Every structure is written in C-alpha cells, then in structure tokens.
Amino acid sequence: MGNAKGTREERRAAAIARQGFDRDEVRARERRLREIERSLHPVEILTICAAGQSLAEYVEWKAKNDAPTEARKGSDQ
C-alpha cells in the first residue's frame, strides 16, 4: 500500500463511515425536495407547467435558492 496511513481495519472503518455520511446527506436532500414539492399549491404547479418548466427543475431551483436563507436563519439564533 505504500503511502497509506493507518491499518487496513482503520482505513476500512473510515471508508464505511464516509459512505454512511454521504448516504445520510442524500436522504436529507431528497427529503427536503419532497417537502418542497408537497408544499406547492395546485395553482403554483399549473403556473410552473404553463411556463414550460418541469416540476422537478422548479423544485431543484427552489431548494437551491432556499438553502442560503435557511443557513442565515441558523446563524441568527
């Protein structure tokens, strides 16, 4: 292994921990997207579709734009 740091068991444990962390992040993001989609009013959905944008694109955009706002709320407390 040349330059590898730690024992095989330590490296394996670290890799497993990273995978678990990544998976948790993905689940949280998917949960947030579903939450945004469920919160949309039917008229909003019609407006989005009439504008030629897909609902998935809008939800992604909304999540991206809401993220800095939520971060600021947490720092204000």
N, C-alpha and C positions, 0 to 999 in steps of 0.2 A: 504494500500500500504506500510505500514511500513517504509522502508528506502528511498523511492522515494523522489527525490528532485524536487521542483517546483510544480506548479499547474498542473492539468490534461491538461489544454489547452497548457501550456508551453511544457510539455512532448510530446504532440501530434504534436505541431509545429516543435519541434526538430526532431521527427521521420520522418515527411514529408520532412523536409529539407535534412536529411540524404539520404532518398530514391532518391530524385531528384539529389543529388550529385553523388550517385552511378550510377544512370542511365546515367548521362552525361559522366562519366568516361567510361562506357561500350560503349556508342555510339562513343566516341573519339577513343577508341581502335579498334572497328570494322571498323571505317572509315580508320584508319591507315593500317589495314590489307588489306582492299580492294585496297587502294592506292598502296601498295607494289605489290599486285597481278597484278594490271593493268599495272604496270611499267615493268613487266618482258617481255623480248624479247621472241618470239616464240621458238627460238633455246634454250634459257635457260630452258623453260618449258619442251622441249623434253629431254634435258640433265638430268633434275631433275627426270623425269619419268623413263628414261633409267637407272638411278642409283638405282631405286627401292624405291624412296621416294615419298610420296604423295605431291601434290602441297600445300595442307593445312599445312602439317607438315613443309615444307620448309618456307612458309610464316610466320608461328609462330616463327620458328628459326631465320629468318631474322629480324623480329620485335624485338625479344629479344636481338639480337646482335647489332642492330642499336640504341636501347634505350640509352645505356651509351654514345655513340658518340654524340647523339643529346643533351644530358644533358651537355656534355662538351662544345659544341658549345655555348649554352646559357650562361655558366659561363665565357666564354672568352670575351664576349661583354661588 
